[in-house]
Amino acid sequence: MTTVATNSGTNWPLQLPNVSENTPFPDFKRKIVGSFSLHNHTEYLDNTAGLRFLRLPESRIEGKVAVNIDLNQSCPAVIREDEECNHINTSELKHLLTWIRTHHEIFQERRPDFVMYRGLMTSLLGTPYEHQDTWCIGAIKRNSTIYLRQLDTEQSLQSRTNFNSDPRLRRFGAWGHHFENFLMADAPEKQPNPADPSNTEFNVMYSARLNQHALLYCGELDGVWDKNGKSVNPKESPDRLPECDLVELKTTRFFHNGQMPYNFRRNKLRKWWCQAFPACISDIVVGYRDDEGQIKEVEILPLRLTSKLGQGWCGTVCFNFLDQFLTEVKSTVKEETGTVFIFTFDPKQQSARGFRIKVCAEQKSSLMLQNLP
């Protein structure tokens, strides 16, 4: 069942001021504290079974790789029931909470102020530059920790409906997932096999501190890359995962003139950075495709270059906004009464003075998370 905020309680506004690009980057430190795998999006595995390894052709010039990849080859169908199940489990923090209960000693040792999925953090980081997408976040406090969960809005429900009903969009989505199967192998000594795609994903748990806020969050990892010849196999030694170079794989339409257009630099690079930076990603592996699903070139894009190549956005603004928002959430969600606080952002209602966020408190809510640690 899809979880949708009803906003049936009393609403009040929350105003956050604009952040200058000249504001210093806030103190932010993060580290890997655990991991788990998921089989078919649903079965929790307390192991590294889903971890995969990047394998690139040997011939590379200045970060670019010549390839001949047909994304239609052995492309699996995207099953919308599995996607919806994964969406619901993420919204309800199901697998994240399973890891917390399984590793309760680690959780208690680092008892965070906030628990969330990386996808929610990505949405918050991008808010200062968002002009289209709304978001809705539920917050509930238990034993001094605030749990944040992404809730559906009318817009997000409509977007998924549009995606599921448009074969072209679904094909693009399937290509993006399938791209990984051409470059990722199940073991360092193996080669990728796109005819036998993996149905197990790998997730990483991160502990972080953003100024005065202690965070615990979870994010899916595409894989690791032994680019410096370290010969570290975190599948056999999970505690060595922090020593590895973590990578994110992306596909995008190739540029006709070979130059990144402004919209790409402003929007896509910003979203990639906001997703990858909190997850300790070192490089983004970009496959440039045509409209027929053919990839002739892959580029290795170091994460540090995404912010340099980006235009119209600044990572300092993103993280200072996140810090401001979490500070306001702390001030709002003070009591442990079971009340769910719902924070809603609509970019169409913003003004030049800052960010207007609507807050609603629900005393008896179906949005309440069960058995929180």
Helices and strands as residue ranges (DSSP letters): E 10-17, E 28-39, E 43-45, E 53-54, E 60-61, E 64-70, H 80-91, H 94-102, H 104-109, E 114-117, H 118-126, G 127-129, E 135-142, E 145-151, H 154-165, H 167-183, E 184-185, E 200-210, E 213-221, E 223-225, G 238-243, E 245-253, H 262-263, I 264-268, H 269-276, G 277-279, E 281-289, E 294-302, H 303-309, H 315-332, E 340-345, G 347-349, E 354-362
